[in-house]
Amino acid sequence: MKTFTTIADLRAALAPHRLDGRTIGLVPTMGYLHVGHMELARRARADNDIVVATIFVNPLQFGHNEDLARYPRDLARDQAMLEAEGVHYLFAPGVADMYPRPMETVVDVPKLGAELEGSVRPGHFAGVATVVTKLFNIAGPDRAYFGEKDFQQLTIIRRMVADLAEPVEVIGVPTVREADGLACSSRNVYLSTEERAAAAIVPRALDEAERLIAAGETDAKALEAGVTAFLRSEPLAKPEVVAIRDPDTLAEIDTVGDRLVLLLLFVRFGSTKLLDNRVLGPKKKVA
């Protein structure tokens, strides 16, 4: 695996592959990799001739009071993990390489980006859309791979690609979980021992939603309230977003009925924010 830090060097390395008709898969990350990222790399390796991973902690998607400075970083560890998965190229630029001067151009999907997680992290998804567009322009991938854990992000990127006719297929990869069901995340390392034990309530809240639907609950607001109350039964859990939405558009819905719905969770433990979600199907009522 070769590692590059400049845009020009990565483009020069990929140009011969593109001329020879080889397909390129892109795995964008912010580093401090875990098994979920490795699943993205494996999927990209299976689908494409050449795999490019990127590691860039993007300042545009962090708010003023968020954890940019303390975001975990370990490039040597990440390089070893990616090489073991057969990744061909790693693009690991610094901020000066990606943003040699302050950005005047912003890519935004304002309606989708201003609600749910965006309602408590204003500007976050504009930062995501901007850096992803730039990475697409740099690498020119045929396919790009994102985890379904960040479901709103995945929906926004898909909409951005469709709206701008970007020639890349966006692939969503199912969430990889730890032994107790907690979704794998680079931010899990922030949790104290007590918070980590308490965080298991997040995937259990997804199960609670399934139980409520199976018991006959069809009102979306009642489902949200029930899941919120379940999360609040854990004193360390501070639910910030509990939302039932359409899984394709993220639009609000009133009833579950005989349709698939998406449950999105955004829960804080101390200063750490955890995301999770599940697409819920109609269930038979329990006796």
Residue frames as qw, qx, qy, qz and C-alpha x, y, z in Angstrom:
[[0.000, 0.888, 0.460, 0.000, 0.00, 0.00, 0.00],
 [0.408, 0.242, -0.002, 0.880, 1.25, 3.45, -0.90],
 [0.185, -0.776, -0.468, 0.381, 0.40, 6.51, 1.17],
 [0.314, 0.440, 0.211, 0.814, 0.07, 9.99, -0.31],
 [0.180, -0.573, -0.457, 0.657, -0.50, 13.34, 1.34],
 [0.094, 0.412, -0.173, -0.890, -0.91, 15.57, -1.71],
 [0.679, 0.512, 0.305, -0.429, -3.71, 15.72, -4.24],
 [0.457, 0.695, -0.457, -0.314, -1.31, 15.76, -7.17],
 [0.041, -0.395, 0.918, -0.006, 0.49, 12.60, -6.08],
 [0.529, 0.194, 0.766, -0.310, -2.72, 10.62, -5.61],
 [0.635, 0.645, 0.078, -0.417, -4.07, 11.74, -8.97],
 [0.293, 0.651, -0.662, -0.228, -0.79, 10.76, -10.66],
 [0.235, -0.204, 0.943, -0.117, -0.95, 7.29, -9.08],
 [0.554, 0.362, 0.660, -0.355, -4.56, 6.71, -10.13],
 [0.427, 0.631, -0.229, -0.606, -4.32, 8.06, -13.70],
 [0.187, 0.333, -0.867, -0.322, -2.76, 4.90, -15.25],
 [0.210, 0.198, 0.928, -0.233, -5.40, 2.68, -13.63],
 [0.433, 0.593, 0.338, -0.588, -8.17, 4.87, -14.98],
 [0.351, 0.579, -0.495, -0.545, -6.66, 4.83, -18.47],
 [0.112, 0.178, -0.968, -0.136, -6.50, 1.04, -18.34],
 [0.587, -0.266, -0.461, -0.610, -10.20, 0.88, -17.44],
 [0.395, -0.134, -0.820, 0.393, -9.74, -0.36, -13.88],
 [0.398, -0.746, -0.372, -0.384, -12.53, 0.43, -11.44],
 [0.238, 0.294, -0.506, 0.775, -11.76, 2.49, -8.34],
 [0.527, -0.652, -0.536, -0.099, -13.48, 2.13, -4.99],
 [0.106, 0.527, -0.319, 0.781, -13.20, 4.89, -2.39],
 [0.593, -0.535, -0.580, 0.162, -13.48, 4.47, 1.38],
 [0.059, 0.664, -0.168, 0.726, -13.56, 7.94, 3.01],
 [0.672, -0.521, -0.480, 0.215, -12.79, 7.96, 6.75],
 [0.119, -0.909, 0.208, -0.340, -11.54, 10.25, 9.49],
 [0.393, 0.454, -0.723, 0.341, -9.19, 7.58, 10.78],
 [0.322, -0.280, 0.746, -0.511, -8.79, 5.78, 14.08],
 [0.597, 0.085, -0.593, -0.534, -10.20, 2.82, 12.25],
 [0.551, -0.148, 0.701, -0.428, -12.29, -0.03, 13.63],
 [0.376, 0.085, 0.907, 0.169, -13.84, -3.24, 12.32],
 [0.442, 0.722, 0.443, -0.294, -16.67, -1.28, 10.70],
 [0.205, 0.808, -0.353, -0.425, -14.19, 0.57, 8.50],
 [0.225, -0.328, 0.879, 0.263, -12.54, -2.73, 7.63],
 [0.498, 0.426, 0.750, -0.090, -15.89, -4.02, 6.41],
 [0.381, 0.851, 0.036, -0.359, -16.09, -0.99, 4.09],
 [0.005, 0.669, -0.662, -0.338, -12.60, -1.79, 2.79],
 [0.405, -0.019, 0.910, 0.089, -13.48, -5.46, 2.26],
 [0.519, 0.644, 0.522, -0.206, -16.59, -4.53, 0.33],
 [0.273, 0.863, -0.227, -0.360, -14.65, -2.08, -1.80],
 [0.179, -0.483, 0.814, 0.267, -11.96, -4.67, -2.48],
 [0.497, 0.224, 0.838, -0.007, -14.56, -7.22, -3.59],
 [0.452, 0.761, 0.416, -0.207, -16.28, -4.79, -5.94],
 [0.283, 0.938, -0.156, -0.127, -13.34, -2.93, -7.52],
 [0.832, 0.363, -0.205, 0.365, -9.93, -3.36, -9.09],
 [0.383, 0.301, -0.354, 0.798, -8.31, -0.59, -7.05],
 [0.451, -0.759, -0.469, 0.042, -9.20, 0.56, -3.52],
 [0.241, 0.449, -0.228, 0.830, -8.38, 4.00, -2.17],
 [0.456, -0.680, -0.530, 0.221, -8.94, 4.81, 1.49],
 [0.157, 0.654, -0.098, 0.733, -8.78, 8.34, 2.82],
 [0.526, -0.540, -0.493, 0.434, -8.01, 9.55, 6.33],
 [0.158, 0.376, 0.008, 0.913, -8.77, 13.20, 6.95],
 [0.189, -0.578, -0.634, 0.479, -10.17, 14.76, 10.11],
 [0.185, 0.549, 0.423, 0.696, -12.25, 17.41, 8.37],
 [0.139, -0.214, -0.429, 0.866, -12.48, 20.67, 10.34],
 [0.271, -0.138, -0.315, -0.899, -15.43, 21.89, 8.26],
 [0.599, -0.356, -0.619, -0.363, -17.78, 19.38, 9.89],
 [0.490, -0.320, -0.617, 0.527, -16.89, 20.21, 13.49],
 [0.175, -0.899, -0.274, -0.295, -18.69, 22.92, 15.43],
 [0.080, 0.755, -0.366, 0.539, -16.97, 25.46, 17.67],
 [0.533, -0.518, 0.501, -0.444, -17.63, 23.42, 20.81],
 [0.985, 0.079, -0.048, -0.144, -16.96, 19.99, 19.32],
 [0.779, -0.490, 0.352, 0.170, -14.07, 17.58, 19.59],
 [0.675, 0.708, -0.197, 0.069, -11.80, 18.40, 16.61],
 [0.057, 0.756, -0.608, 0.236, -8.63, 18.73, 18.69],
 [0.473, -0.349, 0.759, -0.280, -9.24, 15.56, 20.69],
 [0.895, 0.284, -0.075, -0.335, -10.53, 13.41, 17.84],
 [0.763, -0.384, 0.491, 0.170, -8.46, 10.18, 18.09],
 [0.568, 0.738, -0.336, -0.141, -5.61, 9.80, 15.62],
 [0.635, -0.430, 0.621, 0.164, -3.14, 6.94, 15.03],
 [0.577, 0.637, -0.319, -0.400, -1.93, 6.94, 11.43],
 [0.104, 0.443, -0.889, -0.060, 0.59, 4.08, 11.80],
 [0.412, 0.101, 0.842, -0.334, -2.07, 1.81, 13.30],
 [0.625, 0.561, 0.236, -0.489, -4.55, 2.75, 10.58],
 [0.388, 0.629, -0.579, -0.344, -2.01, 2.15, 7.81],
 [0.086, -0.241, 0.965, -0.048, -1.32, -1.37, 9.10],
 [0.507, 0.309, 0.691, -0.412, -5.03, -2.19, 9.27],
 [0.587, 0.656, -0.019, -0.475, -5.71, -0.95, 5.74],
 [0.243, 0.559, -0.755, -0.242, -2.72, -2.74, 4.28],
 [0.278, -0.073, 0.941, -0.177, -3.89, -5.98, 5.88],
 [0.563, 0.492, 0.537, -0.390, -7.23, -5.58, 4.06],
 [0.583, 0.254, 0.592, 0.496, -5.57, -5.18, 0.67],
 [0.175, 0.939, 0.176, -0.236, -6.12, -1.45, 0.21],
 [0.745, 0.390, 0.137, 0.524, -3.89, -0.18, -2.59],
 [0.277, 0.436, -0.073, 0.853, -3.61, 3.52, -1.80],
 [0.333, -0.700, -0.510, 0.374, -4.10, 5.66, 1.28],
 [0.177, 0.633, 0.094, 0.748, -4.69, 9.39, 0.93],
 [0.536, -0.626, -0.436, 0.361, -3.86, 11.03, 4.27],
 [0.298, 0.607, 0.033, 0.736, -3.57, 14.78, 3.68],
 [0.251, -0.322, -0.472, 0.781, -3.17, 17.51, 6.24],
 [0.161, 0.807, 0.447, -0.351, -5.53, 20.47, 6.50],
 [0.014, -0.703, 0.297, 0.646, -3.09, 22.61, 4.46],
 [0.176, -0.077, 0.848, 0.494, -3.15, 20.01, 1.67],
 [0.125, 0.552, 0.819, 0.098, -6.94, 19.90, 1.50],
 [0.001, -0.939, -0.344, -0.027, -7.62, 23.56, 2.27],
 [0.609, 0.073, -0.031, 0.790, -4.55, 25.60, 1.26],
 [0.053, -0.163, 0.075, -0.982, -6.68, 28.70, 1.64],
 [0.352, 0.217, 0.636, -0.651, -10.00, 29.27, 3.40],
 [0.192, 0.335, 0.862, 0.328, -12.85, 27.64, 1.54],
 [0.270, 0.194, 0.002, -0.943, -15.25, 30.02, -0.19],
 [0.580, 0.018, -0.587, -0.564, -17.19, 27.23, -1.89],
 [0.385, -0.103, 0.778, -0.486, -19.62, 25.16, 0.15],
 [0.416, -0.115, -0.780, -0.453, -21.69, 22.16, -0.93],
 [0.294, -0.008, 0.631, -0.717, -24.89, 21.91, 1.07],
 [0.306, -0.348, -0.804, -0.374, -28.09, 19.89, 1.08],
 [0.101, -0.296, 0.359, -0.880, -29.88, 22.35, 3.33],
 [0.721, -0.288, -0.114, -0.620, -33.26, 20.73, 3.90],
 [0.912, -0.104, -0.396, 0.036, -31.93, 17.27, 4.73],
 [0.588, 0.215, -0.452, 0.636, -28.93, 18.69, 6.55],
 [0.129, -0.446, 0.237, -0.853, -30.79, 21.02, 8.91],
 [0.770, -0.377, -0.027, -0.514, -32.90, 18.46, 10.73],
 [0.958, -0.179, -0.211, 0.077, -32.33, 15.50, 13.04],
 [0.748, -0.275, -0.067, 0.600, -28.59, 15.43, 13.80],
 [0.346, 0.410, 0.166, 0.828, -28.24, 18.66, 11.84],
 [0.313, -0.817, -0.279, -0.396, -30.66, 20.38, 14.21],
 [0.659, -0.738, 0.038, 0.138, -28.17, 20.01, 17.06],
 [0.619, -0.300, 0.357, 0.632, -25.04, 20.30, 14.88],
 [0.424, 0.862, 0.156, -0.228, -25.67, 23.28, 12.59],
 [0.259, 0.828, -0.450, -0.212, -23.36, 23.33, 9.57],
 [0.589, -0.349, 0.726, 0.063, -22.14, 19.79, 10.16],
 [0.737, 0.327, 0.584, 0.092, -23.60, 18.25, 7.02],
 [0.418, 0.903, -0.083, -0.057, -22.49, 21.12, 4.82],
 [0.195, -0.737, 0.642, 0.081, -18.97, 20.31, 5.98],
 [0.669, -0.041, 0.741, 0.046, -19.51, 16.63, 5.20],
 [0.677, 0.645, 0.354, -0.015, -20.97, 17.29, 1.74],
 [0.217, 0.928, -0.286, -0.102, -18.16, 19.71, 0.90],
 [0.286, -0.592, 0.745, 0.108, -15.31, 17.38, 1.85],
 [0.700, 0.148, 0.698, 0.020, -16.93, 14.34, 0.24],
 [0.588, 0.794, 0.139, -0.072, -17.42, 16.26, -3.01],
 [0.067, 0.862, -0.494, -0.096, -13.77, 17.31, -2.90],
 [0.500, -0.333, 0.798, 0.055, -12.63, 13.72, -2.27],
 [0.730, 0.457, 0.507, -0.031, -14.78, 12.52, -5.18],
 [0.429, 0.895, -0.102, -0.072, -13.18, 15.17, -7.39],
 [0.175, -0.739, 0.647, 0.071, -9.69, 14.16, -6.25],
 [0.461, -0.208, 0.862, 0.037, -9.99, 10.38, -6.55],
 [0.521, 0.285, -0.434, -0.678, -12.64, 10.08, -9.28],
 [0.302, -0.088, 0.936, -0.155, -14.03, 6.80, -7.88],
 [0.366, -0.158, -0.733, -0.551, -16.54, 4.56, -9.59],
 [0.631, -0.553, -0.521, -0.160, -17.98, 3.60, -6.19],
 [0.022, 0.479, -0.501, 0.721, -17.77, 5.04, -2.69],
 [0.604, -0.298, -0.738, 0.043, -18.55, 3.20, 0.55],
 [0.204, -0.438, 0.326, -0.813, -20.22, 4.57, 3.68],
 [0.118, -0.132, -0.929, 0.326, -21.57, 2.89, 6.80],
 [0.318, -0.562, -0.582, -0.494, -25.30, 2.79, 7.39],
 [0.420, -0.472, -0.543, 0.553, -24.74, 3.74, 11.04],
 [0.042, -0.400, -0.024, 0.915, -24.56, 7.35, 9.82],
 [0.363, 0.500, 0.771, 0.152, -27.85, 6.97, 7.98],
 [0.166, 0.915, 0.222, -0.295, -28.61, 10.67, 7.63],
 [0.172, -0.668, 0.499, 0.525, -25.13, 11.28, 6.24],
 [0.365, 0.042, 0.852, 0.374, -25.59, 8.44, 3.75],
 [0.311, 0.726, 0.613, -0.035, -28.97, 9.83, 2.65],
 [0.036, 0.909, -0.043, -0.414, -27.50, 13.31, 2.20],
 [0.245, -0.471, 0.666, 0.524, -24.56, 12.05, 0.15],
 [0.379, 0.313, 0.831, 0.260, -26.87, 10.04, -2.08],
 [0.234, 0.867, 0.411, -0.156, -29.07, 13.08, -2.66],
 [0.112, -0.809, 0.295, 0.496, -26.03, 15.27, -3.35],
 [0.341, -0.194, 0.788, 0.475, -24.68, 12.79, -5.91],
 [0.341, 0.556, 0.744, 0.145, -28.07, 12.57, -7.63],
 [0.110, 0.921, 0.231, -0.293, -28.62, 16.35, -7.67],
 [0.066, -0.804, 0.406, 0.430, -25.13, 17.11, -9.02],
 [0.889, 0.436, -0.091, -0.106, -25.01, 14.11, -11.41],
 [0.184, -0.711, 0.678, 0.020, -21.71, 13.04, -9.88],
 [0.781, 0.289, -0.500, -0.240, -20.46, 9.87, -11.66],
 [0.093, 0.308, -0.869, 0.376, -20.08, 7.74, -8.55],
 [0.679, -0.356, -0.565, -0.305, -22.21, 4.97, -7.10],
 [0.245, -0.510, 0.530, -0.631, -22.76, 5.40, -3.36],
 [0.670, -0.107, -0.733, -0.055, -22.80, 2.08, -1.51],
 [0.509, -0.586, 0.304, -0.553, -24.26, 1.78, 1.99],
 [0.527, 0.161, -0.818, 0.164, -22.73, -0.98, 4.13],
 [0.670, -0.596, -0.384, -0.221, -24.63, -2.42, 7.13],
 [0.284, -0.795, 0.373, -0.385, -23.56, -1.35, 10.61],
 [0.681, 0.112, -0.670, 0.274, -20.96, -3.50, 12.33],
 [0.558, -0.713, 0.011, -0.425, -21.56, -3.93, 16.07],
 [0.033, 0.478, -0.784, 0.395, -19.63, -4.82, 19.19],
 [0.237, -0.079, -0.964, 0.091, -20.49, -7.89, 21.28],
 [0.065, 0.419, 0.689, -0.588, -23.20, -6.08, 23.28],
 [0.319, 0.710, 0.615, 0.131, -24.78, -4.57, 20.16],
 [0.079, -0.842, -0.003, 0.534, -23.24, -1.09, 20.36],
 [0.682, 0.717, 0.073, 0.122, -22.47, 0.23, 16.89],
 [0.730, -0.135, 0.071, 0.666, -18.73, 0.41, 16.20],
 [0.154, 0.960, 0.109, 0.209, -17.53, 3.99, 16.21],
 [0.546, 0.372, -0.328, 0.676, -14.23, 5.81, 16.56],
 [0.229, -0.602, 0.188, -0.742, -15.87, 7.88, 19.29],
 [0.849, -0.399, -0.322, -0.130, -16.52, 4.86, 21.49],
 [0.677, 0.073, -0.415, 0.603, -13.00, 5.31, 22.90],
 [0.064, -0.497, 0.167, -0.849, -14.16, 8.55, 24.54],
 [0.716, -0.502, -0.256, -0.413, -16.55, 6.67, 26.81],
 [0.240, -0.523, 0.702, -0.420, -15.53, 6.05, 30.40],
 [0.118, 0.015, -0.992, 0.042, -15.91, 2.51, 31.72],
 [0.243, 0.386, 0.686, -0.568, -19.22, 3.48, 33.31],
 [0.444, 0.526, -0.080, -0.721, -20.46, 5.26, 30.19],
 [0.290, 0.288, -0.821, -0.398, -19.44, 2.36, 27.97],
 [0.034, 0.190, 0.961, -0.200, -21.53, -0.03, 30.07],
 [0.303, 0.523, 0.448, -0.659, -24.47, 2.39, 29.99],
 [0.274, 0.445, -0.424, -0.739, -24.20, 2.85, 26.21],
 [0.046, 0.064, 0.978, 0.193, -25.53, -0.66, 25.65],
 [0.307, 0.527, 0.611, -0.505, -28.97, 0.85, 26.15],
 [0.276, 0.512, -0.292, -0.760, -28.75, 2.43, 22.68],
 [0.297, 0.106, -0.843, -0.435, -29.06, -0.81, 20.67],
 [0.006, -0.311, -0.905, 0.292, -31.52, -2.09, 23.26],
 [0.281, 0.482, 0.243, -0.793, -33.69, 0.95, 22.50],
 [0.371, 0.268, -0.614, -0.643, -33.90, -0.27, 18.90],
 [0.221, -0.138, -0.965, -0.006, -35.17, -3.58, 20.24],
 [0.113, 0.403, 0.617, -0.667, -37.66, -1.69, 22.42],
 [0.380, 0.375, -0.190, -0.824, -39.06, 0.00, 19.31],
 [0.368, 0.069, -0.856, -0.357, -39.49, -3.41, 17.70],
 [0.101, -0.260, -0.894, 0.350, -41.34, -4.59, 20.82],
 [0.237, 0.412, 0.320, -0.820, -43.67, -1.59, 20.81],
 [0.444, 0.281, -0.468, -0.710, -44.56, -2.13, 17.17],
 [0.323, -0.027, -0.940, -0.106, -45.12, -5.84, 17.76],
 [0.006, -0.337, -0.761, 0.555, -47.42, -4.90, 20.64],
 [0.197, 0.702, 0.671, 0.138, -49.55, -2.88, 18.23],
 [0.116, -0.751, -0.077, 0.646, -48.22, 0.67, 18.49],
 [0.562, 0.503, 0.469, 0.459, -48.66, 2.47, 15.16],
 [0.021, 0.992, 0.117, 0.046, -48.47, 6.14, 16.13],
 [0.661, 0.453, -0.231, 0.552, -45.04, 7.57, 15.27],
 [0.106, -0.698, 0.289, -0.646, -45.03, 10.16, 18.05],
 [0.826, -0.464, 0.149, -0.282, -46.02, 7.54, 20.62],
 [0.942, 0.120, -0.114, 0.292, -43.20, 5.32, 19.40],
 [0.376, 0.602, -0.277, 0.648, -40.73, 8.20, 19.73],
 [0.436, -0.658, 0.251, -0.561, -41.98, 8.94, 23.23],
 [0.958, -0.268, 0.030, -0.099, -41.74, 5.30, 24.25],
 [0.827, 0.267, -0.179, 0.462, -38.18, 4.94, 23.00],
 [0.102, 0.685, -0.263, 0.672, -37.19, 8.25, 24.61],
 [0.673, -0.584, 0.192, -0.412, -38.57, 7.11, 27.96],
 [0.987, -0.056, -0.057, 0.142, -36.71, 3.81, 27.61],
 [0.600, 0.469, -0.240, 0.601, -33.42, 5.63, 26.97],
 [0.160, -0.683, 0.250, -0.668, -34.00, 7.97, 29.91],
 [0.885, -0.438, -0.079, -0.135, -34.30, 4.96, 32.20],
 [0.805, 0.006, -0.137, 0.576, -30.49, 4.94, 31.99],
 [0.259, -0.890, -0.149, 0.343, -29.32, 7.98, 34.02],
 [0.409, -0.461, 0.387, 0.686, -26.18, 8.50, 31.91],
 [0.340, 0.341, 0.683, 0.549, -28.09, 8.52, 28.59],
 [0.131, 0.581, 0.179, -0.783, -29.20, 11.91, 27.27],
 [0.482, 0.436, 0.682, 0.336, -31.30, 11.37, 24.12],
 [0.015, -0.456, 0.095, 0.885, -31.05, 14.38, 21.80],
 [0.506, 0.254, -0.415, -0.712, -32.76, 12.94, 18.72],
 [0.354, 0.126, 0.922, -0.092, -35.31, 10.12, 18.68],
 [0.429, 0.434, -0.134, -0.781, -37.13, 10.22, 15.37],
 [0.608, 0.275, 0.743, 0.056, -39.32, 7.95, 13.25],
 [0.225, 0.629, -0.272, -0.692, -38.85, 8.87, 9.58],
 [0.862, 0.477, 0.027, -0.168, -39.31, 7.61, 6.06],
 [0.764, -0.354, 0.384, 0.379, -36.22, 5.51, 5.31],
 [0.628, 0.420, 0.382, 0.533, -35.82, 6.86, 1.77],
 [0.169, 0.752, 0.174, 0.613, -36.48, 10.59, 2.23],
 [0.331, -0.095, -0.554, 0.758, -36.15, 11.16, 6.02],
 [0.305, -0.412, -0.206, -0.834, -39.54, 12.86, 5.85],
 [0.307, -0.094, 0.670, -0.669, -41.68, 12.87, 8.99],
 [0.421, -0.211, -0.779, -0.414, -44.47, 10.30, 9.13],
 [0.519, -0.388, 0.187, -0.738, -47.53, 10.00, 11.34],
 [0.883, -0.172, 0.293, -0.325, -48.18, 6.27, 11.50],
 [0.260, -0.404, 0.851, 0.213, -46.24, 3.06, 11.07],
 [0.797, 0.331, 0.067, -0.501, -49.00, 0.79, 9.77],
 [0.926, 0.136, 0.327, 0.133, -47.93, -1.63, 7.04],
 [0.492, 0.826, -0.180, 0.210, -44.84, 0.28, 5.97],
 [0.761, -0.051, -0.247, 0.598, -41.14, 0.26, 6.73],
 [0.141, -0.974, -0.006, -0.175, -39.97, 3.12, 8.94],
 [0.606, 0.350, -0.405, 0.588, -36.58, 4.34, 10.09],
 [0.558, -0.813, -0.155, 0.069, -35.78, 4.96, 13.74],
 [0.493, 0.571, -0.278, 0.595, -32.88, 7.38, 14.21],
 [0.647, -0.711, -0.208, 0.182, -31.17, 7.82, 17.57],
 [0.386, 0.603, -0.283, 0.638, -28.66, 10.48, 18.64],
 [0.718, -0.657, -0.230, -0.019, -27.76, 9.93, 22.29],
 [0.201, 0.742, -0.439, 0.465, -25.18, 11.70, 24.43],
 [0.837, -0.431, -0.264, 0.211, -23.14, 10.09, 27.22],
 [0.497, -0.561, 0.040, 0.660, -21.15, 12.82, 28.92],
 [0.122, 0.700, -0.255, -0.656, -19.47, 14.68, 26.07],
 [0.153, -0.152, 0.877, 0.429, -19.72, 11.73, 23.67],
 [0.638, 0.322, 0.052, -0.697, -22.45, 11.56, 21.02],
 [0.316, -0.060, 0.930, 0.176, -23.51, 8.15, 19.74],
 [0.553, 0.267, -0.261, -0.745, -25.59, 7.49, 16.63],
 [0.248, 0.024, 0.967, 0.054, -27.66, 4.44, 15.80],
 [0.563, 0.233, -0.123, -0.784, -30.65, 3.50, 13.67],
 [0.306, 0.063, 0.947, 0.066, -32.77, 0.65, 12.47],
 [0.444, -0.003, -0.451, -0.775, -35.28, 0.16, 9.69],
 [0.362, 0.055, 0.792, -0.490, -38.35, -1.27, 11.38],
 [0.260, -0.100, -0.762, -0.585, -40.88, -3.43, 9.59],
 [0.662, -0.274, -0.025, -0.697, -44.56, -4.04, 10.34],
 [0.080, 0.162, -0.950, 0.256, -45.01, -6.74, 12.93],
 [0.518, -0.432, -0.671, -0.310, -47.91, -8.91, 14.03],
 [0.421, -0.626, 0.228, -0.616, -49.51, -7.88, 17.28],
 [0.215, 0.158, -0.908, 0.325, -48.55, -9.93, 20.31],
 [0.492, -0.499, -0.679, -0.219, -51.30, -11.66, 22.28]]
